[in-house]
Amino acid sequence: MIQAGFISLGCAKNLVDTEIMLGALADRKIQITDDPHQADILIINTCTFIDSAKEESISTILQMSEFKKSGKCQGIIVAGCLGQRYQQELLDELPEVDAIIGTGAWHRIGEAVDTVLAGNRVLLIDEVNTIYDEKMSRITTTPFYSAYVKIAEGCSNCCSYCVIPSVRGKFRSRSIESVIAEVKALVARGIKEINLIAQDTTSYGRDIYGVPSLTALLKELVKIDGILWIRLLYCYPKYFTDELIELIAEEPKICKYVDLPLQHIHDDILKAMYRRDSQAEIQNLLAKLRAKIPGVAIRTSFIVGFPGESEIQYETLKEFLLEQKFDRVGVFTYSREDSTIAAELPDQIPDEIKQDRYHDLMTLQCQVSEKMNQDLEGSVFDVLVEGSDPEQPGLVFGRSYREAPDVDGYIYVEGAYDSKPGDIIKVRVVQGFTYDLVAEKVM
């Protein structure tokens, strides 16, 4: 039996594509292995968002190609954003690669495997206008109690620094009925936590229903028995409506967790980024979220070193970070990407200044996060157990509504001797650190 190994790089949205390709291969009776030494085919689903992501993708491709010498591997297939962006150029420059599948051609993964096993190289690039639905086979790679559900694909925001619209296509939503059917099937398998994702989650439905329809989708999802948590990720601020805020506040199944990528706060930088929000609008939204959703956890991301970012504009961002006290912040240095508008802007910032601003902002946020986590000491939360420490009996780790999978920290719980992954336990926080919390199980 043919065996295929997969490596999925980048974001959770890419991971869902990987899981769909796994399902397509399983339908063809191709066995999936996590041991690259045993794989006849190795498939790398790549990311190309910023320089570091491209470097990781290329490095992984080269590492996996070594199994052509030391293992059974007969071919390397590159899927995802890197292949879509560079296409024939990538195939020409990396002789180690035997096939490239673009972001619009993941459904042709079986064709790619057949071609490579026949000893041929192939480039499969289709128009980027597809999106998976509930009828397609999918093998989830996340823990048995949690899954990502992609409710839309692509992006039409066209931020000046971003290549996503060119590699993922225009924003396109799945129907409410399709999402509901998939979620019901996942819950029937024991999934307790549904993480809704898209490039711009709050724009969901605008293309097919004429208006933002995330709230309408959520009102249907919360009716499904068996769901404990619904988490919203990648919520751009533009269409974060009052109705959505009210639903998050009122509905116990929806996590009081808001992932709100802001990227900057100075109006001139926001304008140069082609962002659709002003500083005043962002501050107003944050005030609403905190006033109407008690205990809300807010995560955001910022870019430092964007072309033309002055010291004064950077100081404005620092002041905003200290003032708002976000629960979690991701900071990225600006990456100059070919074919983007920002790449042609004057006053590109030197790398050393970008790095200085990155470390400066992260240092400040670490201080903020540590203080906020210390303020949680004595608080009681429900925690979804994810694992245990084999060397310390009774010590388990997991997440509350305040921690998203893969990107946030853990709550380490002492005295949880009978708890196992997938359990929901009640805990009291006893100590807060920069990224993690220590708690005790409440009997």
C-alpha positions as a printed NumPy array, in Angstrom:
array([[  0.   ,   0.   ,   0.   ],
       [  1.244,   3.485,  -0.88 ],
       [  2.031,   5.632,   2.16 ],
       [  1.992,   9.437,   2.199],
       [  3.435,  11.756,   4.809],
       [  2.209,  15.3  ,   5.366],
       [  3.698,  18.427,   6.894],
       [  1.384,  21.417,   7.283],
       [  3.003,  24.826,   7.77 ],
       [  1.502,  28.219,   8.515],
       [ -1.938,  29.035,   9.844],
       [ -4.978,  27.01 ,  10.863],
       [ -6.604,  27.871,   7.532],
       [ -3.779,  26.013,   5.797],
       [ -4.235,  23.114,   8.211],
       [ -7.839,  22.652,   7.074],
       [ -6.619,  22.395,   3.468],
       [ -4.161,  19.735,   4.617],
       [ -6.951,  17.793,   6.308],
       [ -9.056,  17.901,   3.13 ],
       [ -6.111,  16.586,   1.09 ],
       [ -5.61 ,  13.821,   3.656],
       [ -9.239,  12.85 ,   3.222],
       [ -8.899,  12.817,  -0.58 ],
       [ -5.888,  10.497,  -0.369],
       [ -7.615,   8.205,   2.129],
       [-10.525,   7.899,  -0.345],
       [ -7.965,   6.564,  -2.837],
       [ -6.793,   3.945,  -0.298],
       [ -3.487,   5.728,   0.248],
       [ -2.271,   5.2  ,   3.795],
       [ -1.226,   8.226,   5.856],
       [  1.942,   7.955,   7.928],
       [  3.61 ,  10.322,  10.374],
       [  6.974,   8.606,   9.844],
       [  8.785,  10.251,   6.893],
       [ 11.105,   7.22 ,   6.639],
       [  8.108,   5.079,   5.656],
       [  6.506,   7.542,   3.229],
       [  6.473,   6.844,  -0.506],
       [  5.334,  10.431,  -1.051],
       [  6.006,  13.455,   1.148],
       [  3.649,  16.431,   0.864],
       [  4.461,  19.85 ,   2.335],
       [  1.596,  22.329,   2.55 ],
       [  3.435,  25.645,   2.54 ],
       [  3.021,  29.244,   3.693],
       [  4.284,  32.392,   1.975],
       [  2.807,  35.19 ,   4.115],
       [  6.106,  36.776,   5.18 ],
       [  9.835,  36.162,   4.647],
       [ 10.2  ,  33.898,   7.683],
       [  7.295,  31.733,   6.483],
       [  8.866,  31.364,   3.027],
       [ 12.198,  30.461,   4.579],
       [ 10.574,  27.846,   6.806],
       [  8.739,  26.365,   3.82 ],
       [ 11.859,  26.083,   1.662],
       [ 13.923,  24.725,   4.547],
       [ 11.287,  22.056,   5.224],
       [ 11.167,  21.068,   1.545],
       [ 14.945,  20.586,   1.503],
       [ 14.902,  18.64 ,   4.764],
       [ 12.165,  16.302,   3.541],
       [ 13.96 ,  15.743,   0.229],
       [ 16.719,  13.983,   2.157],
       [ 14.299,  11.082,   2.662],
       [ 14.687,  10.333,  -1.046],
       [ 18.154,   9.139,  -0.027],
       [ 17.549,   7.727,   3.446],
       [ 13.964,   6.509,   3.209],
       [ 11.391,   5.13 ,   0.754],
       [ 10.396,   8.528,  -0.598],
       [  9.853,   8.601,  -4.369],
       [  8.66 ,  12.153,  -4.62 ],
       [  8.147,  15.528,  -2.955],
       [  4.886,  17.414,  -3.529],
       [  4.631,  21.093,  -2.586],
       [  1.102,  22.346,  -1.957],
       [ -0.314,  25.639,  -0.747],
       [  0.609,  29.286,  -0.921],
       [  4.323,  29.079,  -1.814],
       [  3.617,  26.969,  -4.871],
       [  0.676,  29.136,  -5.929],
       [  2.797,  32.268,  -5.671],
       [  5.954,  31.099,  -7.452],
       [  4.643,  28.222,  -9.622],
       [  7.049,  27.269, -12.449],
       [  9.825,  29.373, -10.917],
       [  9.77 ,  27.208,  -7.806],
       [  9.705,  24.012,  -9.83 ],
       [ 12.687,  25.194, -11.878],
       [ 14.768,  26.348,  -8.918],
       [ 14.114,  23.361,  -6.652],
       [ 14.917,  20.15 ,  -8.532],
       [ 14.135,  18.281,  -5.303],
       [ 10.428,  19.087,  -5.897],
       [  8.47 ,  16.696,  -8.113],
       [  5.036,  18.358,  -8.102],
       [  3.438,  21.663,  -7.175],
       [ -0.249,  22.053,  -6.364],
       [ -1.66 ,  25.576,  -6.142],
       [ -4.275,  26.764,  -3.657],
       [ -6.992,  26.282,  -6.272],
       [ -5.968,  22.71 ,  -7.081],
       [ -5.793,  20.881,  -3.743],
       [ -8.601,  18.575,  -4.972],
       [ -6.082,  17.254,  -7.55 ],
       [ -3.735,  15.84 ,  -4.908],
       [ -4.446,  12.279,  -6.073],
       [ -3.512,  13.216,  -9.642],
       [ -0.259,  14.7  ,  -8.36 ],
       [  0.589,  11.515,  -6.445],
       [ -0.102,   9.315,  -9.487],
       [  2.028,  11.531, -11.736],
       [  4.981,  11.572,  -9.344],
       [  4.883,   7.819,  -8.743],
       [  4.946,   7.368, -12.517],
       [  8.27 ,   9.21 , -12.53 ],
       [  7.089,  12.567, -13.889],
       [  7.129,  16.135, -12.599],
       [  3.966,  18.224, -12.748],
       [  2.659,  21.738, -12.042],
       [ -1.049,  21.856, -11.144],
       [ -2.303,  25.438, -10.947],
       [ -6.044,  26.068, -11.353],
       [ -8.103,  29.21 , -11.016],
       [ -8.37 ,  30.125,  -7.328],
       [-12.122,  30.09 ,  -6.846],
       [-12.835,  26.855,  -4.985],
       [-13.776,  26.183,  -1.379],
       [-14.377,  22.893,   0.385],
       [-17.783,  21.821,   1.642],
       [-19.264,  19.31 ,   4.047],
       [-19.488,  16.594,   1.383],
       [-15.704,  16.292,   1.027],
       [-13.775,  13.746,   3.053],
       [-11.623,  15.24 ,   5.77 ],
       [ -9.228,  13.716,   8.278],
       [ -8.84 ,  16.043,  11.239],
       [ -5.364,  16.238,  12.748],
       [ -6.346,  18.255,  15.806],
       [ -7.168,  16.59 ,  19.153],
       [-10.393,  14.557,  19.153],
       [-12.287,  17.218,  21.109],
       [-11.414,  20.298,  18.996],
       [-11.585,  21.225,  15.306],
       [-11.215,  24.171,  12.973],
       [-14.03 ,  24.985,  10.561],
       [-13.239,  27.289,   7.66 ],
       [-16.346,  29.35 ,   6.894],
       [-14.853,  31.357,   4.025],
       [-11.811,  31.385,   1.767],
       [ -9.722,  34.144,   0.203],
       [ -9.701,  37.855,   0.955],
       [-10.902,  41.007,  -0.795],
       [ -9.461,  43.559,   1.646],
       [ -6.224,  43.962,  -0.354],
       [ -4.095,  45.444,   2.427],
       [ -1.053,  47.088,   0.855],
       [  1.475,  44.731,   2.5  ],
       [ -0.337,  41.431,   1.905],
       [ -0.067,  38.783,  -0.824],
       [ -3.018,  36.701,   0.385],
       [ -5.576,  37.964,  -2.183],
       [ -3.189,  37.043,  -5.   ],
       [ -2.557,  33.507,  -3.72 ],
       [ -5.93 ,  32.715,  -2.145],
       [ -8.303,  34.603,  -4.43 ],
       [-11.277,  36.819,  -3.685],
       [-13.289,  36.385,  -0.494],
       [-15.907,  33.671,  -0.863],
       [-18.17 ,  32.293,   1.854],
       [-19.638,  28.875,   2.376],
       [-23.379,  28.7  ,   2.854],
       [-24.832,  28.611,   6.352],
       [-26.306,  25.197,   5.543],
       [-22.899,  23.803,   4.525],
       [-21.204,  24.993,   7.714],
       [-24.005,  23.64 ,   9.903],
       [-23.841,  20.239,   8.223],
       [-20.088,  19.992,   8.766],
       [-20.29 ,  21.09 ,  12.393],
       [-23.029,  18.561,  13.113],
       [-20.852,  15.801,  11.672],
       [-17.869,  16.911,  13.751],
       [-19.926,  17.064,  16.95 ],
       [-21.286,  13.593,  16.236],
       [-17.655,  12.391,  16.341],
       [-17.116,  13.912,  19.784],
       [-15.807,  17.386,  18.951],
       [-16.574,  19.814,  21.799],
       [-14.777,  22.951,  20.628],
       [-15.441,  24.514,  17.207],
       [-12.971,  27.188,  16.082],
       [-14.416,  29.242,  13.224],
       [-11.781,  30.591,  10.856],
       [-11.5  ,  32.59 ,   7.634],
       [ -9.162,  35.24 ,   6.318],
       [-11.705,  37.805,   7.559],
       [-14.289,  36.051,   9.706],
       [-16.514,  39.07 ,  10.344],
       [-17.005,  39.564,   6.571],
       [-18.632,  36.136,   6.398],
       [-21.679,  36.077,   4.13 ],
       [-21.327,  39.508,   2.533],
       [-20.583,  37.973,  -0.858],
       [-23.5  ,  35.517,  -0.923],
       [-26.104,  37.143,   1.349],
       [-25.36 ,  40.819,   0.717],
       [-24.751,  41.615,   4.39 ],
       [-22.337,  40.379,   7.082],
       [-23.936,  37.141,   8.288],
       [-21.661,  35.783,  11.006],
       [-24.301,  36.491,  13.638],
       [-26.928,  34.6  ,  11.622],
       [-24.559,  31.634,  11.313],
       [-23.768,  31.646,  15.025],
       [-27.458,  31.716,  15.981],
       [-27.871,  28.435,  14.115],
       [-24.667,  26.83 ,  15.39 ],
       [-25.476,  27.39 ,  19.066],
       [-28.608,  25.265,  18.597],
       [-26.505,  22.168,  17.93 ],
       [-26.429,  19.829,  20.917],
       [-22.975,  18.747,  22.015],
       [-21.077,  21.924,  21.264],
       [-19.515,  23.367,  24.403],
       [-17.384,  26.164,  22.941],
       [-17.53 ,  28.131,  19.709],
       [-14.485,  30.333,  19.225],
       [-14.128,  33.132,  16.674],
       [-10.711,  33.729,  15.126],
       [ -9.438,  36.327,  12.614],
       [-12.223,  38.86 ,  13.295],
       [-11.361,  42.019,  11.361],
       [-12.787,  45.118,  13.064],
       [-14.668,  46.626,  10.102],
       [-17.751,  44.411,  10.313],
       [-17.693,  43.635,  14.025],
       [-21.312,  44.668,  14.519],
       [-23.196,  45.604,  17.674],
       [-25.445,  42.608,  17.036],
       [-22.411,  40.298,  17.059],
       [-21.15 ,  41.847,  20.301],
       [-24.531,  41.314,  21.948],
       [-24.673,  37.683,  20.835],
       [-21.189,  36.937,  22.198],
       [-22.169,  38.544,  25.497],
       [-25.432,  36.629,  25.817],
       [-24.704,  33.173,  24.371],
       [-22.85 ,  30.845,  26.792],
       [-21.564,  28.567,  24.021],
       [-19.65 ,  31.392,  22.304],
       [-16.292,  31.988,  23.96 ],
       [-15.791,  35.473,  25.357],
       [-12.638,  35.648,  23.278],
       [-12.028,  38.117,  20.466],
       [ -9.16 ,  37.724,  17.992],
       [ -8.965,  41.192,  16.422],
       [ -5.989,  41.768,  14.075],
       [ -5.398,  45.547,  14.125],
       [ -1.856,  45.826,  12.643],
       [ -1.345,  49.46 ,  13.776],
       [ -3.159,  52.36 ,  15.374],
       [ -1.74 ,  55.55 ,  13.856],
       [ -4.147,  56.846,  11.217],
       [ -1.449,  57.635,   8.663],
       [ -0.006,  54.12 ,   8.877],
       [ -3.468,  52.543,   8.766],
       [ -4.213,  54.546,   5.631],
       [ -0.91 ,  53.505,   4.017],
       [ -1.708,  49.885,   4.89 ],
       [ -5.108,  50.228,   3.157],
       [ -6.79 ,  49.263,   6.387],
       [-10.447,  50.251,   6.608],
       [-10.537,  51.492,  10.198],
       [ -9.391,  54.654,  11.917],
       [ -7.873,  54.999,  15.367],
       [-11.122,  56.452,  16.697],
       [-13.2  ,  53.592,  15.274],
       [-10.856,  50.975,  16.74 ],
       [-10.879,  52.605,  20.171],
       [-14.671,  52.807,  20.056],
       [-14.957,  49.106,  19.175],
       [-12.598,  48.074,  21.98 ],
       [-14.591,  50.158,  24.467],
       [-17.82 ,  48.444,  23.348],
       [-16.307,  44.984,  23.602],
       [-15.115,  45.564,  27.145],
       [-18.291,  47.319,  28.286],
       [-20.725,  44.758,  26.87 ],
       [-18.756,  41.497,  27.297],
       [-17.536,  41.259,  30.899],
       [-14.359,  39.219,  31.172],
       [-13.675,  39.317,  27.44 ],
       [-10.167,  38.223,  26.4  ],
       [ -8.821,  40.202,  23.448],
       [ -5.958,  39.117,  21.234],
       [ -4.474,  41.289,  18.488],
       [ -1.453,  41.617,  16.201],
       [  0.703,  44.542,  15.13 ],
       [  3.235,  45.219,  12.393],
       [  6.256,  47.371,  13.242],
       [  8.609,  48.936,  10.741],
       [  6.028,  49.535,   8.022],
       [  7.448,  51.869,   5.326],
       [  7.545,  55.443,   6.578],
       [  6.753,  54.553,  10.206],
       [  8.28 ,  57.434,  12.151],
       [  9.406,  57.395,  15.769],
       [  6.337,  59.452,  16.662],
       [  4.017,  56.97 ,  14.929],
       [  5.726,  54.062,  16.648],
       [  5.418,  55.835,  20.011],
       [  1.684,  56.209,  19.323],
       [  1.485,  52.439,  18.897],
       [  3.389,  51.865,  22.148],
       [  1.091,  54.205,  24.058],
       [ -1.928,  52.446,  22.6  ],
       [ -0.58 ,  49.036,  23.667],
       [ -0.004,  50.242,  27.229],
       [ -3.367,  51.972,  27.386],
       [ -5.478,  49.111,  26.038],
       [ -3.816,  46.256,  27.949],
       [ -4.574,  43.462,  25.496],
       [ -4.576,  39.952,  26.894],
       [ -2.325,  38.727,  24.089],
       [ -0.421,  40.398,  21.286],
       [  1.513,  39.049,  18.322],
       [  4.127,  41.417,  16.891],
       [  5.582,  41.08 ,  13.394],
       [  8.295,  43.045,  11.662],
       [  7.185,  44.373,   8.289],
       [  8.125,  41.995,   5.473],
       [  8.681,  43.588,   2.063],
       [  6.767,  41.307,  -0.285],
       [  7.162,  41.43 ,  -4.058],
       [  4.086,  42.511,  -6.035],
       [  2.545,  44.364,  -3.083],
       [  1.875,  48.096,  -3.043],
       [  3.818,  48.585,   0.19 ],
       [  6.951,  47.089,  -1.364],
       [  7.162,  50.114,  -3.675],
       [  6.634,  52.727,  -0.982],
       [  9.482,  55.116,  -0.143],
       [ 11.159,  55.27 ,   3.269],
       [ 11.595,  51.539,   3.798],
       [ 12.695,  50.981,   7.397],
       [ 16.13 ,  49.395,   8.041],
       [ 16.03 ,  45.883,   9.492],
       [ 17.853,  46.895,  12.677],
       [ 15.172,  49.483,  13.467],
       [ 12.426,  46.946,  12.788],
       [ 14.08 ,  44.498,  15.161],
       [ 14.551,  47.149,  17.854],
       [ 10.878,  48.088,  17.669],
       [  9.828,  44.439,  17.683],
       [ 11.81 ,  43.642,  20.839],
       [ 10.739,  46.883,  22.496],
       [  7.04 ,  46.26 ,  21.875],
       [  7.227,  42.609,  22.897],
       [  9.003,  43.537,  26.125],
       [  6.213,  45.963,  26.969],
       [  3.534,  43.414,  26.151],
       [  5.225,  40.783,  28.317],
       [  4.968,  43.171,  31.247],
       [  1.309,  43.837,  30.471],
       [  0.501,  40.127,  30.091],
       [  2.227,  39.167,  33.332],
       [  0.328,  41.815,  35.3  ],
       [ -3.004,  40.803,  33.745],
       [ -2.381,  37.126,  34.482],
       [ -1.443,  37.96 ,  38.064],
       [ -4.73 ,  39.848,  38.363],
       [ -6.506,  36.58 ,  37.493],
       [ -5.204,  34.892,  40.638],
       [ -8.188,  33.622,  42.625],
       [-10.44 ,  33.471,  39.551],
       [-12.313,  30.273,  38.734],
       [-12.507,  28.924,  35.167],
       [-13.666,  25.868,  33.286],
       [-10.641,  24.264,  31.628],
       [-10.572,  21.87 ,  28.677],
       [ -7.839,  19.345,  29.541],
       [ -5.324,  18.731,  26.739],
       [ -2.591,  16.64 ,  28.348],
       [ -0.662,  15.697,  31.463],
       [  2.893,  15.722,  32.761],
       [  4.124,  12.111,  32.883],
       [  6.716,  12.996,  35.509],
       [  4.329,  14.815,  37.87 ],
       [  1.197,  12.811,  38.744],
       [ -1.895,  14.984,  38.974],
       [ -0.461,  17.846,  36.888],
       [ -2.453,  18.44 ,  33.704],
       [ -2.559,  21.332,  31.261],
       [ -5.389,  22.798,  29.251],
       [ -7.194,  25.912,  28.13 ],
       [-10.081,  28.041,  29.319],
       [-12.23 ,  30.252,  27.075],
       [ -9.368,  32.756,  27.306],
       [ -6.84 ,  30.61 ,  25.407],
       [ -7.146,  29.686,  21.731],
       [ -5.503,  26.465,  20.524],
       [ -2.006,  26.609,  19.036],
       [ -1.413,  30.343,  19.582],
       [ -1.958,  31.024,  23.294],
       [ -0.534,  29.64 ,  26.529],
       [ -1.809,  26.967,  28.901],
       [ -3.304,  26.675,  32.343],
       [ -1.349,  24.1  ,  34.365],
       [ -3.618,  22.433,  36.929],
       [ -2.368,  20.706,  40.051],
       [ -4.272,  17.981,  41.856],
       [ -6.161,  16.757,  38.767],
       [ -5.359,  13.066,  39.217],
       [ -8.446,  11.672,  37.497],
       [ -8.597,  14.178,  34.645],
       [ -7.85 ,  13.177,  31.066],
       [ -7.72 ,  14.943,  27.676],
       [-11.141,  16.151,  26.589],
       [-12.469,  16.566,  30.134],
       [-13.819,  19.912,  31.29 ],
       [-12.731,  20.662,  34.866],
       [-13.213,  23.623,  37.155],
       [-10.045,  25.274,  38.44 ],
       [ -8.922,  28.198,  40.573],
       [ -5.924,  30.23 ,  39.416],
       [ -3.181,  30.389,  42.038],
       [ -0.359,  32.055,  40.082],
       [ -0.068,  34.069,  36.887],
       [  2.987,  34.271,  34.629],
       [  3.71 ,  36.033,  31.351],
       [  2.208,  33.397,  29.097],
       [  0.771,  30.691,  31.347],
       [ -1.257,  30.246,  34.518],
       [ -0.938,  27.757,  37.378],
       [ -4.172,  26.604,  38.973],
       [ -5.616,  24.016,  41.325],
       [ -8.579,  21.8  ,  40.638],
       [-11.749,  22.857,  42.424],
       [-13.424,  19.804,  43.927]])
